[in-house]
Amino acid sequence: MSEFTRVMSAADLPPGQGREANVAGRAVALFNVEGRFYAISNTCLHRGGPLGQGYVEKDTVMCPWHAWTFNVTNGENVVNAEMKVASYEVKVEEGQILVKVPE
C-alpha cells in the first residue's frame, strides 16, 4: 500500500516556484500555486526534461528544454489534454509537504 512520504518543508517552496525531489524512487516535481501544493512527474513527455526546473506561471509549468507546458494541478499538457504526466496526491502536515506515489 502506498504511503505519504515527507519531501520538504512548505516554507522551502515559495508561491510561484517549483522544486525537484525524489519520492520513493520516483522523480517528482513539486509546485506551490498560491499556497496550494501539487506534485507531478518531473519528466517531460517530449524529451525527458526536468519539469521541476521549468518556468512556472499560475498553475502551469513550461519545460526548460523545449517549452512543452503542463498544468501542475493534474499533469495535463495544455495543448493536448490526452498527453499527461503522472500527478500525485499531496498534503501538508505540521508545515511539511507529504507526497503519495503508487508502488
N, C-alpha and C positions, 0 to 999 in steps of 0.2 A: 504494500500500500504506500502511495506517495505521501510524503510529509512536507511541511513547510521548513525551509532552510533559511537561517539568518544570513543576510547578504551584506548589509551595511547599515549604518546609522542614517536615518532620514535626514538629519542635519547635513550630511555629506553630499546630498543630491539636491541642489537648489532648484527652484522652479525654472522651467525652460531648458533644463540640461538633461543630458544622457550620460550613462556610465556603462562600462563593460564589467561583467562578472562571470565567474564560473560557479554554476549551481548544480550540485550533484553530477558533475562531469559534463555539463552542457554549457555552451557559450550563450550567455543571456545578455540582452541589452535592457537596462533599466531607465525609466524616464519619469520625470516629475512634471506633470501638467497641472499648473495652478494648484499645487498642493495634493494632487491625487497621483498615486504611483502606479506605473504599468511596467510589464515585462514582456518582451518578445524575444524571439531568436535573434542572436547577434549576427547571423549570417544572411546577407542579402541573397535573394534568389538568382540574381543576374550572374555575378562572378564571385560571390562569396565575400563581398566587402563587409567591414565591421560596422554594423548599424549603430552601435553604441558610441562611435566616433563621429556620427553624422551630424548634420545641421538640423536642429530642432526648431520648428515653428508651430506654435499652438499644439495640436495633437498629431503632428506628422514629423517624420524624420526622413531626411534625404541622405542616401548612402554617399559617403565621401568619395567613393571610387567612380561611379558612373551616373549619379543623380537619380537613381530609382527611389521613389518615395513611398513610404508606408505609413498607415495610421497606427500609432503606437497603442491605441486602446483595444484593437482587435487583430492587428497584424496584416490587414488587407492592403494590397497595393492600391494607390489612389487612382491609377488609370484603369486597372483591371482587377476588380474585387475577387475574381476567381484565383488570382495569384496571391497567395497568402503565406506569410511566415507564421510559425507557431507562436501563440500567445499563452501566457502563464498567469495563474491566479496569484495575486499579491495582497498582502495585508500588512498593516503596521501595528506593532505592539510594543509598548514602552519605548517609543522612539526608534525602533528598529524595523527595517524593511525585511519582510519574510516573503520568499517566493516558493511556490509549489510547482515542481516539474514532474511529469509522469516518469515512472520507472521504465 
